[in-house]
């Protein structure tokens, strides 16, 4: 059984294109569950009308009693899904019409995979281009073996599908504010069951006023995000499924992240330079260069 889950909030301007792309998949999902987080722009009503006008009996939409926030809304959605394979969808993207078919086929042929992430093809309103190079090994299946990468997903959640078994430890580790896709990615990497499907499967809508884009250019917001990442790392250490080796590694990783925060706060160039010796504990090695940029800025 295949499920698609989508969280919505004030997305009426773009939601129709996404709904159309879900409806016109070459392999139809057995259920589509949409949770609206108290939209004020008519998103919920639009979806209701869309489902009714297209007689989509396997689709459902409900409205939360209170605004939960993106992460909590998605976390509750994951638990409502009935499918063995669950696809995550954002409200403003456009899926390629064979996304479900292609990714489901990979999951069926590779039972060891618990999380499969594909490539997004970014586009901006107003046709502002963005180049992303995924050409090397295009179409291939790549296992994520680098342990440190568990902290931060290599692809956004809207490119992911998961196997239901990955949710076994989800409630135990999740806390309010922990992005659902970060947790799913982390669980899969630590279990050795995270893979990349190196193929574009969605048109990934980006906005000029995108909050993450603005945050990326201020050192204070970078430090704030790192504090959140240290909370994620510390919380994972309390889980019951880690091996002794993983506990030792993540404990060291936690100390490295705390040190990075201290050095960034003090703008210590010498300290950041010395951190090159512990690059294996960075979720992505190139983040060392980013740290250096911020202390020099």
Buried (B, 14 or more C-beta within 10 A) or exposed (E): EBBBBBBBBBBBEBBEBBBBBBBEBEBBBEBBBBBBBBBEEEBBBBBBEBBEEEEBEEBBBEBBEEEBBBBBBBBBBBEEBEBBBBBBBBBBBBBBBBBBBBBBEBBEEBEEBBBBBBBBBBBEEEEEEEEEEBEEEEEEBEEBEEBBBBBBBBBBBBBBBBBBEBBEBBEEBBEEEBBBBBBBBBBBBBBEBBBBBBBBBBBBBBEEEEEEEEEEEEBEBBBEBBEEBBBBBBBBEEBEEBEEEBEEBBEBBBBBBBBBBEBBEEEBEEBBBEBEEBBEBBBBBEBBEEBBEBBEE
